[in-house]
């Protein structure tokens, strides 16, 4: 029997990521994971309350995550009917591409999160790339690269560089896209983990019906294992995305845990204090180690250029139960880049010691 498969699906390449399962099955719970950019404090303690009552495990979850969307409406200040909840932010990326991209050009600055390209290609779109390590420095050239009726993917702050595009610059990009009838997909999954101040564009959503913003509780509230993300867009965008998502896409435990996490008002301020202190400590310390150059970062991870090949560093550190991100799989970077997450001071000391001896 001949199985017919769409060409885009047959040629689909799975994107590479960090995490303790990135290199195959790995159940070493003692592994220090510096490859995943999750909140260094983990999840808020209030979330533990959800797991004390297991009666909800046998109950189907709300397919539209209504209570969570109500909590997000209060938290983010955006109307409930402009919020979509997904099984992680990645599900929303793929649903967005399935809904709105068809055989059109997609502009992606690189290096950046690889799922934008992957999801766009899977749905027949044609990505083209703009190489930059700091979009603030190439703003006008990037605006010129926007073509009519296309779509732009932006990550702010950007993964893996850690660079934040200032609000005034981001608004210029969105305005340029609006003038050219181009959609803007803006990934703000790390924006809450920027200690220097609030540069989010959420408050400007009403000005642009071409804008879609992605957020994640995975990163900011340490809920990576529960897979929870949300998107913000016009009512029309959200109506379409609600129609095409799979039924019961977000588990009841994930929904309830997210509501609990959002109610903890002290978790993010504590997190930002750690990121502010420990990011500086890591950059100052690692920059003194021969063969390593740290790039400036505005958030909870640091891109490092190394004279030693990235996979060699990764393998050496794995022998010491430390996992870092080999960045050779990012389009736009070669095999001399690694990325580390900001963790607690004790854990960061352990990493620095291991890098010195690697």
NORURZI-V476416 format. One record per residue. N is the residue number from 1. RES is the residue in one letter. PHI is phi in radians with two decimals (999 if undefined). OMEGA is omega in whole degrees, -180 to 180 (none if undefined). D_FIRST is the distance of its C-alpha to the first C-alpha in whole Angstrom. Layout:
n=[N;N]
res=[RES;RES]
phi=[PHI;PHI]
omega=[OMEGA;OMEGA]
d_first=[D_FIRST;D_FIRST]
This chain:
n=[1;2;3;4;5;6;7;8;9;10;11;12;13;14;15;16;17;18;19;20;21;22;23;24;25;26;27;28;29;30;31;32;33;34;35;36;37;38;39;40;41;42;43;44;45;46;47;48;49;50;51;52;53;54;55;56;57;58;59;60;61;62;63;64;65;66;67;68;69;70;71;72;73;74;75;76;77;78;79;80;81;82;83;84;85;86;87;88;89;90;91;92;93;94;95;96;97;98;99;100;101;102;103;104;105;106;107;108;109;110;111;112;113;114;115;116;117;118;119;120;121;122;123;124;125;126;127;128;129;130;131;132;133;134;135;136;137;138;139;140;141;142;143;144;145;146;147;148;149;150;151;152;153;154;155;156;157;158;159;160;161;162;163;164;165;166;167;168;169;170;171;172;173;174;175;176;177;178;179;180;181;182;183;184;185;186;187;188;189;190;191;192;193;194;195;196;197;198;199;200;201;202;203;204;205;206;207;208;209;210;211;212;213;214;215;216;217;218;219;220;221;222;223;224;225;226;227;228;229;230;231;232;233;234;235;236;237;238;239;240;241;242;243;244;245;246;247;248;249;250;251;252;253;254;255;256;257;258;259;260;261;262;263;264;265;266;267;268;269;270;271;272;273;274;275;276;277;278;279;280;281;282;283;284;285;286;287;288;289;290;291;292;293;294;295;296;297;298;299;300;301;302;303;304;305;306;307;308;309;310;311;312;313;314;315;316;317;318;319;320;321;322;323;324;325;326;327;328;329;330;331;332;333;334;335;336;337;338;339;340;341;342;343;344;345;346;347;348;349;350;351;352;353;354;355;356;357;358]
res=[X;X;X;X;X;X;X;X;X;X;X;X;X;X;X;X;X;X;X;X;X;X;X;X;X;X;X;X;X;X;X;X;X;X;X;X;X;X;X;X;X;X;X;X;X;X;X;X;X;X;X;X;X;X;X;X;X;X;X;X;X;X;X;X;X;X;X;X;X;X;X;X;X;X;X;X;X;X;X;X;X;X;X;X;X;X;X;X;X;X;X;X;X;X;X;X;X;X;X;X;X;X;X;X;X;X;X;X;X;X;X;X;X;X;X;X;X;X;X;X;X;X;X;X;X;X;X;X;X;X;X;X;X;X;X;X;X;X;X;X;X;X;X;X;X;X;X;X;X;X;X;X;X;X;X;X;X;X;X;X;X;X;X;X;X;X;X;X;X;X;X;X;X;X;X;X;X;X;X;X;X;X;X;X;X;X;X;X;X;X;X;X;X;X;X;X;X;X;X;X;X;X;X;X;X;X;X;X;X;X;X;X;X;X;X;X;X;X;X;X;X;X;X;X;X;X;X;X;X;X;X;X;X;X;X;X;X;X;X;X;X;X;X;X;X;X;X;X;X;X;X;X;X;X;X;X;X;X;X;X;X;X;X;X;X;X;X;X;X;X;X;X;X;X;X;X;X;X;X;X;X;X;X;X;X;X;X;X;X;X;X;X;X;X;X;X;X;X;X;X;X;X;X;X;X;X;X;X;X;X;X;X;X;X;X;X;X;X;X;X;X;X;X;X;X;X;X;X;X;X;X;X;X;X;X;X;X;X;X;X;X;X;X;X;X;X;X;X;X;X;X;X;X;X;X;X;X;X]
phi=[999;-1.61;-1.67;-1.62;-2.24;-0.99;-1.00;-1.09;-1.33;-1.11;-1.66;-1.11;-1.92;-1.24;-1.27;-1.59;-2.46;-1.55;1.71;-1.22;-1.80;-1.11;-1.83;1.84;-0.98;-2.62;-1.87;-1.37;-1.24;-1.49;-1.14;-1.50;-1.68;-1.67;-1.57;-1.83;-1.54;-1.73;-0.76;-1.10;-1.55;1.34;-1.61;-1.09;-1.07;-1.05;-1.10;-1.03;-1.05;-1.11;-1.50;-1.40;-2.02;-1.75;-1.13;-1.40;-1.11;-1.58;-1.87;-1.08;-1.34;-1.09;-1.13;-1.92;0.87;-1.08;-1.12;-1.16;-1.13;-1.13;-1.13;-1.16;-1.04;-1.23;-1.27;-1.77;1.38;-2.12;-0.96;-0.97;-1.39;-1.99;-2.18;-2.08;-1.93;-2.28;-1.35;1.49;-1.13;-1.12;-1.04;-1.19;-1.03;-1.19;-1.17;-1.06;-1.13;-1.14;-1.42;-2.09;-1.99;-2.59;0.90;-2.22;-1.31;-2.26;-1.58;-2.29;-1.25;-2.20;-1.33;-2.82;-1.01;-1.30;-1.23;-1.10;-1.09;-1.09;-1.19;-1.10;-1.11;-1.05;-1.81;1.49;-1.40;-2.11;-1.20;-2.30;-2.13;-2.20;-1.42;-2.84;-1.62;-2.68;-1.10;-1.05;-1.50;-2.23;-1.08;-1.16;-1.13;-1.18;-1.05;-1.16;-1.36;-1.29;-1.82;-1.13;1.12;-1.79;-2.39;-2.02;-1.91;-2.32;-2.08;-2.46;-1.15;-1.40;-1.86;-1.89;-1.34;1.40;-1.43;-1.75;-1.43;-1.07;-0.97;-1.09;-1.29;-1.11;-1.12;-1.09;-1.13;-1.12;-1.12;-1.09;-1.13;-1.06;-1.12;-1.82;0.95;-1.86;-1.41;-2.16;-1.77;-1.93;-1.56;-1.92;-1.09;-1.89;-1.12;-1.35;-1.84;-1.85;-1.22;-1.32;2.53;-1.55;-1.98;-1.17;-1.74;-0.94;-1.17;-1.81;-1.02;-1.12;-1.43;-2.37;-1.46;-1.69;-1.83;-2.23;-2.02;-1.81;-2.30;-2.58;-1.55;-1.01;-1.40;-1.20;-2.02;1.12;-1.85;-0.99;-1.25;-1.66;0.98;-2.56;-2.44;-2.60;-2.16;-2.17;-2.80;-1.13;-1.01;-1.13;-1.00;-1.16;-1.00;-1.17;-1.15;-1.15;-1.22;-1.65;-1.19;-1.23;-1.10;0.89;-1.24;-2.08;-1.13;-1.10;-1.11;-1.14;-1.10;-1.18;-1.12;-1.16;-1.08;-1.10;-1.07;-1.14;-1.40;-1.51;-1.43;-1.73;-1.14;-1.19;-1.01;-1.11;-1.09;-1.10;-1.12;-1.15;-1.05;-1.03;-1.28;-1.31;-1.12;-1.12;-1.07;-1.12;-1.13;-1.12;-1.26;-1.24;-1.10;-1.48;-1.50;-1.03;1.69;-2.12;-2.22;-1.57;-1.54;-1.03;-2.32;-1.73;-2.41;-1.65;-2.60;-2.32;-1.55;-2.22;-1.65;-2.24;-1.34;-1.60;-1.06;-1.06;-1.21;-1.18;-1.10;-1.03;-1.14;-1.14;-1.25;-1.06;-1.16;-1.88;1.09;-2.17;-1.98;-2.06;-1.57;-1.38;-1.62;-1.17;-1.51;-1.40;-1.05;1.81;-2.09;-1.80;-1.58;-2.07;-2.22;-2.24;-2.32;-2.19;-1.54;-1.47;-2.08;-1.24;-1.06;-1.06;-1.20;-1.13;-1.07;-1.11;-1.13;-1.04;-1.05;-1.17;-1.17;-1.10;-1.70;-1.51]
omega=[179;179;-180;-178;176;-176;-179;180;179;-178;-175;178;-180;-178;178;180;175;-180;-173;177;-176;-178;-179;-179;-180;-176;180;-177;178;-178;174;-173;175;-177;-180;-173;-177;178;-178;177;-176;-178;178;-177;180;-178;-180;-179;-178;-175;176;180;-177;-177;-177;-177;-178;-178;176;179;174;-176;-178;177;-172;-179;178;179;175;177;179;177;179;-176;-171;179;179;-178;-178;-179;173;-178;173;179;-177;175;-172;179;-176;177;-179;177;-178;178;177;-179;179;-176;-167;-178;177;175;176;-179;179;-179;-179;173;-179;3;178;-179;-170;-176;177;179;-177;-179;179;-180;-179;-178;172;178;-176;-179;166;-162;178;-176;176;174;180;-176;177;-177;-177;-170;-176;179;179;178;179;-178;180;179;-175;175;178;178;178;171;179;178;-173;-4;-170;173;25;-172;-178;-177;177;172;-178;-175;-178;178;179;179;177;179;-179;178;177;178;179;180;-179;180;179;177;177;173;-175;180;179;-176;180;-172;-180;-180;176;-176;-171;-180;-176;178;-180;179;-175;-177;-179;-176;-177;-178;-172;177;177;-172;172;-177;179;177;-179;171;177;-175;-172;-177;173;-177;-175;-178;-180;178;-179;177;176;-180;-179;-180;178;180;-180;178;-175;177;-180;-179;176;-179;-171;180;179;179;178;-175;-180;-177;178;179;179;180;-177;178;180;178;178;-179;-179;-178;180;-174;-176;-172;-178;176;177;-180;-178;178;178;-179;-179;-177;-172;177;178;180;-180;-178;179;-176;-176;179;180;180;-178;176;-179;175;-179;173;177;177;178;-173;-168;174;-174;174;-176;174;-175;176;176;-179;-174;-179;177;178;-180;-179;179;-179;178;178;178;178;176;179;174;-177;171;-173;-179;180;176;174;-180;177;177;-175;175;-179;172;177;178;174;174;180;-179;-176;180;180;179;176;179;179;-179;178;-179;179;179;-176;-178;none]
d_first=[0;4;6;10;13;16;18;21;19;17;20;22;25;26;30;32;35;38;38;38;35;34;34;32;33;37;39;42;44;47;45;47;45;46;43;42;45;45;49;51;52;49;49;52;54;53;50;50;52;48;47;50;49;46;46;44;41;39;40;37;39;40;37;39;41;44;47;46;46;49;50;49;51;54;53;52;54;51;50;48;46;45;44;40;39;36;34;36;37;33;32;34;34;30;31;33;31;28;31;34;32;30;30;34;36;36;39;39;42;42;42;40;38;34;32;34;32;29;29;30;27;25;26;26;30;32;34;37;40;43;45;47;49;51;50;54;55;53;53;54;51;48;50;50;46;45;44;44;41;39;39;41;40;43;43;47;48;46;43;44;47;49;51;52;52;55;55;57;55;52;53;54;50;49;52;51;47;48;50;47;45;43;42;43;41;43;42;45;44;47;50;51;52;54;57;59;59;57;55;52;52;51;54;54;50;52;53;50;47;45;45;42;44;42;43;42;44;42;45;48;48;46;43;40;39;39;37;39;40;41;41;44;44;45;44;42;40;40;39;36;35;36;33;30;31;29;31;33;32;36;37;40;42;41;42;46;46;46;49;51;50;51;54;56;58;59;56;55;59;59;55;57;60;58;56;59;61;58;56;60;60;57;57;61;60;57;59;62;59;59;56;55;55;54;53;55;53;54;52;51;49;50;49;50;50;51;52;49;46;44;42;45;47;44;43;47;47;45;47;49;47;47;44;44;42;41;41;39;36;38;37;41;42;42;42;46;46;45;46;48;48;52;52;55;58;58;54;55;58;55;53;56;57;54;54;57;56;53]
